[in-house]
Amino acid sequence: MNRGTLAFVGLLVVGVLVAVPFNSRLNGDETLATAATIFSGVFLQAVPFLVLGTLVSGAIATWVTPAMVARLLPKKTGAAIGVGGLAGALLPGCECASVPVSARLMDRGVPQAAALAFLLSAPAINPVVLVSTAVAFPGEPKMVAARFAASLLTAIAMGGLWARYGDPSLIARRAARSADDERGSWPEFAEAVRHDFLESAAYLALGAVAVATLHVVVPDWMFEKVAGQMLIGIVLMALLAVVLAVCSEADAFVAASLSMLPLVPRLVFLVVGPAVDLKLIAMQAGAFGSRFAARFSTATFLVAIGVGTGVGALILGWR
C-alpha cells in the first residue's frame, strides 16, 4: 500500500479507537449528538454516489483518451464549444479528472474554448451528478433541470467568452506524452479510482463537518435572516462552494441539508462548486499557469453566480 492508502486506513483505526470512549459523552450531549447525526446523514447518503463517480471517472481516465474526444469535436470553434459542453454529459468525471483531460485535449489541437467548456461541464452535468441531485432533492424535481441548464450554460458561456476575449498566450502548456493515448490497464484503473476516492472522500468529510457545524453553532435566527435576504444568501452559498470544494457527485447532499435556505442560493452552490473552488484553482494553476487560473476562475465565479441565479429564478421561482 502507498502512503495515501496507509494514511486513510490509519485514520479509520484512530476513528474507531476514539469513538469508543467518546460514545458515552456523545449520547449525553444533545448538541454533539445532533452534529454527529447530521454529519453521518450527509456523508453516508453521498458515499454511494461518490464511489460510483470515482469508478466512472477512473474508467474514463484509464481507457478514454483525449484523442478519442478530439476526433468527435467539430473544427469550427463555435460548434466545438457547444459539443464540448454537451460532451460533459457523455464523458462524466470529477473536477480532478476534468482538468488534465481538458489540458490533453488542447495538446491534441482542440480549440482552447471548447476544451475549457468541457472542463466546466464534465463534473457538473454528468449522469451520476444529476441522479445524486434527484436523490438529494426528492421533493424538488425541477432542481435537476435547473442544475443541468445552469451548469451547461455556464460552461458554454465561459467557452464563448474565452473564444472572444481570452488571451491564448495565458495558457502555458507543454505537449503531453504520446503514452497518454495508449490504452490503460486494470492496475492503472484501480490506482485512479483509489486516488480519486480518497481525495474526494476527504473533501466530502470536510463539507459534512462544515454543514454539521453550521447547524449546531449558527443560531436559527441567523439562517432566518439570510433566508429573507436572497442576494446575501446567494453570495454566501457561492463563497461556501469555493471554500468547501466538495466533489460534485456529493455536493447535492450538502446543499440539501441546508434546508433552512431558499432553493436559489442552494442551486448557486451547486453551479459554482464544480466550476470553481480552491482545489480547482490550484489544479488549473498547475496545468495552465497561475495567470490563467486567476483570470479564468474569477470570471467563472461571476458567470456561474449570474447564470445560476437567473436560471434558478426562471425554473425554481424566486425561492
Contacts in CASP RR format, 6 or more apart in sequence:
PFRMAT RR
TARGET T0000
AUTHOR 0000-0000-0000
METHOD contacts of the structure
MODEL  1
MNRGTLAFVGLLVVGVLVAVPFNSRLNGDETLATAATIFSGVFLQAVPFL
VLGTLVSGAIATWVTPAMVARLLPKKTGAAIGVGGLAGALLPGCECASVP
VSARLMDRGVPQAAALAFLLSAPAINPVVLVSTAVAFPGEPKMVAARFAA
SLLTAIAMGGLWARYGDPSLIARRAARSADDERGSWPEFAEAVRHDFLES
AAYLALGAVAVATLHVVVPDWMFEKVAGQMLIGIVLMALLAVVLAVCSEA
DAFVAASLSMLPLVPRLVFLVVGPAVDLKLIAMQAGAFGSRFAARFSTAT
FLVAIGVGTGVGALILGWR
1 9 0 8 1.000
4 198 0 8 1.000
5 194 0 8 1.000
5 198 0 8 1.000
8 198 0 8 1.000
8 201 0 8 1.000
25 32 0 8 1.000
26 32 0 8 1.000
26 33 0 8 1.000
26 36 0 8 1.000
27 33 0 8 1.000
31 216 0 8 1.000
34 212 0 8 1.000
34 215 0 8 1.000
34 216 0 8 1.000
35 212 0 8 1.000
35 213 0 8 1.000
35 215 0 8 1.000
35 216 0 8 1.000
36 212 0 8 1.000
38 208 0 8 1.000
38 211 0 8 1.000
38 212 0 8 1.000
38 215 0 8 1.000
38 216 0 8 1.000
38 257 0 8 1.000
39 208 0 8 1.000
39 209 0 8 1.000
39 211 0 8 1.000
39 212 0 8 1.000
41 208 0 8 1.000
41 253 0 8 1.000
41 257 0 8 1.000
42 207 0 8 1.000
42 208 0 8 1.000
42 211 0 8 1.000
42 212 0 8 1.000
42 253 0 8 1.000
42 254 0 8 1.000
42 257 0 8 1.000
43 204 0 8 1.000
43 205 0 8 1.000
43 208 0 8 1.000
45 135 0 8 1.000
45 136 0 8 1.000
45 253 0 8 1.000
46 132 0 8 1.000
46 204 0 8 1.000
46 208 0 8 1.000
46 249 0 8 1.000
46 250 0 8 1.000
46 252 0 8 1.000
46 253 0 8 1.000
46 254 0 8 1.000
47 201 0 8 1.000
47 204 0 8 1.000
47 250 0 8 1.000
49 128 0 8 1.000
49 131 0 8 1.000
49 132 0 8 1.000
49 135 0 8 1.000
49 249 0 8 1.000
49 250 0 8 1.000
50 197 0 8 1.000
50 200 0 8 1.000
50 201 0 8 1.000
50 204 0 8 1.000
50 247 0 8 1.000
50 249 0 8 1.000
50 250 0 8 1.000
51 197 0 8 1.000
52 128 0 8 1.000
52 249 0 8 1.000
53 92 0 8 1.000
53 93 0 8 1.000
53 94 0 8 1.000
53 128 0 8 1.000
53 196 0 8 1.000
53 249 0 8 1.000
54 94 0 8 1.000
54 193 0 8 1.000
54 196 0 8 1.000
54 197 0 8 1.000
54 200 0 8 1.000
54 249 0 8 1.000
55 193 0 8 1.000
56 92 0 8 1.000
56 93 0 8 1.000
56 126 0 8 1.000
56 128 0 8 1.000
57 92 0 8 1.000
57 93 0 8 1.000
57 94 0 8 1.000
57 96 0 8 1.000
57 97 0 8 1.000
57 192 0 8 1.000
57 196 0 8 1.000
58 97 0 8 1.000
58 189 0 8 1.000
58 192 0 8 1.000
58 193 0 8 1.000
58 196 0 8 1.000
59 189 0 8 1.000
60 91 0 8 1.000
60 92 0 8 1.000
60 93 0 8 1.000
60 97 0 8 1.000
60 101 0 8 1.000
61 97 0 8 1.000
61 100 0 8 1.000
61 101 0 8 1.000
61 189 0 8 1.000
61 192 0 8 1.000
62 184 0 8 1.000
62 185 0 8 1.000
62 188 0 8 1.000
62 189 0 8 1.000
62 192 0 8 1.000
63 183 0 8 1.000
63 184 0 8 1.000
63 189 0 8 1.000
64 91 0 8 1.000
65 104 0 8 1.000
65 180 0 8 1.000
65 181 0 8 1.000
65 182 0 8 1.000
65 183 0 8 1.000
66 101 0 8 1.000
66 104 0 8 1.000
66 105 0 8 1.000
66 107 0 8 1.000
66 108 0 8 1.000
66 110 0 8 1.000
66 176 0 8 1.000
66 180 0 8 1.000
66 181 0 8 1.000
67 108 0 8 1.000
67 181 0 8 1.000
69 87 0 8 1.000
69 91 0 8 1.000
69 101 0 8 1.000
69 105 0 8 1.000
69 110 0 8 1.000
69 118 0 8 1.000
70 105 0 8 1.000
70 108 0 8 1.000
70 109 0 8 1.000
70 110 0 8 1.000
72 83 0 8 1.000
72 87 0 8 1.000
73 80 0 8 1.000
73 83 0 8 1.000
73 84 0 8 1.000
73 87 0 8 1.000
73 110 0 8 1.000
73 111 0 8 1.000
73 114 0 8 1.000
74 80 0 8 1.000
74 83 0 8 1.000
77 111 0 8 1.000
77 113 0 8 1.000
77 114 0 8 1.000
77 163 0 8 1.000
78 113 0 8 1.000
78 114 0 8 1.000
78 160 0 8 1.000
78 163 0 8 1.000
80 110 0 8 1.000
80 111 0 8 1.000
80 113 0 8 1.000
80 114 0 8 1.000
81 111 0 8 1.000
81 113 0 8 1.000
81 114 0 8 1.000
81 117 0 8 1.000
81 156 0 8 1.000
81 159 0 8 1.000
81 160 0 8 1.000
81 163 0 8 1.000
82 114 0 8 1.000
82 117 0 8 1.000
82 156 0 8 1.000
83 114 0 8 1.000
84 114 0 8 1.000
84 115 0 8 1.000
84 117 0 8 1.000
84 118 0 8 1.000
84 121 0 8 1.000
84 155 0 8 1.000
85 114 0 8 1.000
85 117 0 8 1.000
85 118 0 8 1.000
85 120 0 8 1.000
85 121 0 8 1.000
85 125 0 8 1.000
85 152 0 8 1.000
85 155 0 8 1.000
85 156 0 8 1.000
86 121 0 8 1.000
86 152 0 8 1.000
87 118 0 8 1.000
87 121 0 8 1.000
87 122 0 8 1.000
88 118 0 8 1.000
88 121 0 8 1.000
88 122 0 8 1.000
88 125 0 8 1.000
88 126 0 8 1.000
89 121 0 8 1.000
89 125 0 8 1.000
89 126 0 8 1.000
89 127 0 8 1.000
91 118 0 8 1.000
91 122 0 8 1.000
91 126 0 8 1.000
92 122 0 8 1.000
92 123 0 8 1.000
92 126 0 8 1.000
92 127 0 8 1.000
92 128 0 8 1.000
92 129 0 8 1.000
93 122 0 8 1.000
93 123 0 8 1.000
93 126 0 8 1.000
94 123 0 8 1.000
94 196 0 8 1.000
94 200 0 8 1.000
94 247 0 8 1.000
94 248 0 8 1.000
94 249 0 8 1.000
95 123 0 8 1.000
95 247 0 8 1.000
95 248 0 8 1.000
95 274 0 8 1.000
95 277 0 8 1.000
95 279 0 8 1.000
95 280 0 8 1.000
95 283 0 8 1.000
96 196 0 8 1.000
96 199 0 8 1.000
96 200 0 8 1.000
96 279 0 8 1.000
96 283 0 8 1.000
97 122 0 8 1.000
97 123 0 8 1.000
97 196 0 8 1.000
98 118 0 8 1.000
98 119 0 8 1.000
98 120 0 8 1.000
98 122 0 8 1.000
98 123 0 8 1.000
99 119 0 8 1.000
99 280 0 8 1.000
99 283 0 8 1.000
99 284 0 8 1.000
99 287 0 8 1.000
100 287 0 8 1.000
101 118 0 8 1.000
101 119 0 8 1.000
101 122 0 8 1.000
102 115 0 8 1.000
102 116 0 8 1.000
102 118 0 8 1.000
102 119 0 8 1.000
103 115 0 8 1.000
103 173 0 8 1.000
103 176 0 8 1.000
103 287 0 8 1.000
103 288 0 8 1.000
104 176 0 8 1.000
104 180 0 8 1.000
105 114 0 8 1.000
105 115 0 8 1.000
105 118 0 8 1.000
106 112 0 8 1.000
106 115 0 8 1.000
106 171 0 8 1.000
106 173 0 8 1.000
107 173 0 8 1.000
107 175 0 8 1.000
107 176 0 8 1.000
111 163 0 8 1.000
112 162 0 8 1.000
112 163 0 8 1.000
112 168 0 8 1.000
112 171 0 8 1.000
113 159 0 8 1.000
113 160 0 8 1.000
113 162 0 8 1.000
113 163 0 8 1.000
114 159 0 8 1.000
116 158 0 8 1.000
116 159 0 8 1.000
116 162 0 8 1.000
116 296 0 8 1.000
117 155 0 8 1.000
117 156 0 8 1.000
117 158 0 8 1.000
117 159 0 8 1.000
117 160 0 8 1.000
118 155 0 8 1.000
119 155 0 8 1.000
120 151 0 8 1.000
120 154 0 8 1.000
120 155 0 8 1.000
120 158 0 8 1.000
120 159 0 8 1.000
120 274 0 8 1.000
120 275 0 8 1.000
120 300 0 8 1.000
121 151 0 8 1.000
121 152 0 8 1.000
121 155 0 8 1.000
121 156 0 8 1.000
123 129 0 8 1.000
123 248 0 8 1.000
123 274 0 8 1.000
124 147 0 8 1.000
124 151 0 8 1.000
124 152 0 8 1.000
124 154 0 8 1.000
124 155 0 8 1.000
124 248 0 8 1.000
124 271 0 8 1.000
124 274 0 8 1.000
124 275 0 8 1.000
125 147 0 8 1.000
125 148 0 8 1.000
125 151 0 8 1.000
125 152 0 8 1.000
125 155 0 8 1.000
128 249 0 8 1.000
129 147 0 8 1.000
129 248 0 8 1.000
129 249 0 8 1.000
129 252 0 8 1.000
129 274 0 8 1.000
130 144 0 8 1.000
130 147 0 8 1.000
130 148 0 8 1.000
132 249 0 8 1.000
132 250 0 8 1.000
132 252 0 8 1.000
132 253 0 8 1.000
133 143 0 8 1.000
133 144 0 8 1.000
133 147 0 8 1.000
133 252 0 8 1.000
133 270 0 8 1.000
134 141 0 8 1.000
134 143 0 8 1.000
134 144 0 8 1.000
135 252 0 8 1.000
136 252 0 8 1.000
136 253 0 8 1.000
136 255 0 8 1.000
136 256 0 8 1.000
137 143 0 8 1.000
137 144 0 8 1.000
137 252 0 8 1.000
137 256 0 8 1.000
140 263 0 8 1.000
140 316 0 8 1.000
142 315 0 8 1.000
142 316 0 8 1.000
143 263 0 8 1.000
143 267 0 8 1.000
143 316 0 8 1.000
145 315 0 8 1.000
146 267 0 8 1.000
146 308 0 8 1.000
146 311 0 8 1.000
146 312 0 8 1.000
146 315 0 8 1.000
146 316 0 8 1.000
147 252 0 8 1.000
147 267 0 8 1.000
147 270 0 8 1.000
147 271 0 8 1.000
149 311 0 8 1.000
149 315 0 8 1.000
150 267 0 8 1.000
150 271 0 8 1.000
150 304 0 8 1.000
150 307 0 8 1.000
150 308 0 8 1.000
150 310 0 8 1.000
150 311 0 8 1.000
150 312 0 8 1.000
151 270 0 8 1.000
151 271 0 8 1.000
151 274 0 8 1.000
151 275 0 8 1.000
153 307 0 8 1.000
153 311 0 8 1.000
154 271 0 8 1.000
154 275 0 8 1.000
154 300 0 8 1.000
154 303 0 8 1.000
154 304 0 8 1.000
154 307 0 8 1.000
154 308 0 8 1.000
155 275 0 8 1.000
157 303 0 8 1.000
157 307 0 8 1.000
158 275 0 8 1.000
158 296 0 8 1.000
158 299 0 8 1.000
158 300 0 8 1.000
158 303 0 8 1.000
161 299 0 8 1.000
161 303 0 8 1.000
162 296 0 8 1.000
170 288 0 8 1.000
170 289 0 8 1.000
170 291 0 8 1.000
170 292 0 8 1.000
170 295 0 8 1.000
171 288 0 8 1.000
171 289 0 8 1.000
171 292 0 8 1.000
172 288 0 8 1.000
172 289 0 8 1.000
172 292 0 8 1.000
173 287 0 8 1.000
173 288 0 8 1.000
200 247 0 8 1.000
200 249 0 8 1.000
200 250 0 8 1.000
203 244 0 8 1.000
203 245 0 8 1.000
203 246 0 8 1.000
203 247 0 8 1.000
203 279 0 8 1.000
204 246 0 8 1.000
204 247 0 8 1.000
204 250 0 8 1.000
206 244 0 8 1.000
206 245 0 8 1.000
206 246 0 8 1.000
207 244 0 8 1.000
207 246 0 8 1.000
207 254 0 8 1.000
208 254 0 8 1.000
210 240 0 8 1.000
210 244 0 8 1.000
210 254 0 8 1.000
211 254 0 8 1.000
211 257 0 8 1.000
211 258 0 8 1.000
214 258 0 8 1.000
215 257 0 8 1.000
220 260 0 8 1.000
223 260 0 8 1.000
223 261 0 8 1.000
224 260 0 8 1.000
226 232 0 8 1.000
226 233 0 8 1.000
226 236 0 8 1.000
226 261 0 8 1.000
227 233 0 8 1.000
227 260 0 8 1.000
227 261 0 8 1.000
227 262 0 8 1.000
228 262 0 8 1.000
230 262 0 8 1.000
230 264 0 8 1.000
230 265 0 8 1.000
230 318 0 8 1.000
233 261 0 8 1.000
233 262 0 8 1.000
233 265 0 8 1.000
234 264 0 8 1.000
234 265 0 8 1.000
234 268 0 8 1.000
234 305 0 8 1.000
234 309 0 8 1.000
235 305 0 8 1.000
236 265 0 8 1.000
237 255 0 8 1.000
237 258 0 8 1.000
237 261 0 8 1.000
237 265 0 8 1.000
237 266 0 8 1.000
237 268 0 8 1.000
237 269 0 8 1.000
237 272 0 8 1.000
238 268 0 8 1.000
238 269 0 8 1.000
238 272 0 8 1.000
238 301 0 8 1.000
238 304 0 8 1.000
238 305 0 8 1.000
240 269 0 8 1.000
241 251 0 8 1.000
241 268 0 8 1.000
241 269 0 8 1.000
241 270 0 8 1.000
241 272 0 8 1.000
241 273 0 8 1.000
241 277 0 8 1.000
242 272 0 8 1.000
242 273 0 8 1.000
242 276 0 8 1.000
242 277 0 8 1.000
242 278 0 8 1.000
242 301 0 8 1.000
243 277 0 8 1.000
243 278 0 8 1.000
244 254 0 8 1.000
244 277 0 8 1.000
245 273 0 8 1.000
245 277 0 8 1.000
245 278 0 8 1.000
245 279 0 8 1.000
245 280 0 8 1.000
246 254 0 8 1.000
246 273 0 8 1.000
246 277 0 8 1.000
248 273 0 8 1.000
248 274 0 8 1.000
251 269 0 8 1.000
251 270 0 8 1.000
251 273 0 8 1.000
251 274 0 8 1.000
252 270 0 8 1.000
254 269 0 8 1.000
255 266 0 8 1.000
255 267 0 8 1.000
255 269 0 8 1.000
255 270 0 8 1.000
256 266 0 8 1.000
258 266 0 8 1.000
262 319 0 8 1.000
263 312 0 8 1.000
263 316 0 8 1.000
263 317 0 8 1.000
263 319 0 8 1.000
264 308 0 8 1.000
264 309 0 8 1.000
264 312 0 8 1.000
264 313 0 8 1.000
264 316 0 8 1.000
264 317 0 8 1.000
264 318 0 8 1.000
264 319 0 8 1.000
267 308 0 8 1.000
267 311 0 8 1.000
267 312 0 8 1.000
267 316 0 8 1.000
268 304 0 8 1.000
268 305 0 8 1.000
268 308 0 8 1.000
268 309 0 8 1.000
271 304 0 8 1.000
271 305 0 8 1.000
271 307 0 8 1.000
271 308 0 8 1.000
271 311 0 8 1.000
272 301 0 8 1.000
272 304 0 8 1.000
272 305 0 8 1.000
273 304 0 8 1.000
275 300 0 8 1.000
275 301 0 8 1.000
275 304 0 8 1.000
276 297 0 8 1.000
276 300 0 8 1.000
276 301 0 8 1.000
276 304 0 8 1.000
280 297 0 8 1.000
281 293 0 8 1.000
281 297 0 8 1.000
282 293 0 8 1.000
284 292 0 8 1.000
284 293 0 8 1.000
284 296 0 8 1.000
284 297 0 8 1.000
285 292 0 8 1.000
285 293 0 8 1.000
285 294 0 8 1.000
286 293 0 8 1.000
288 296 0 8 1.000
END
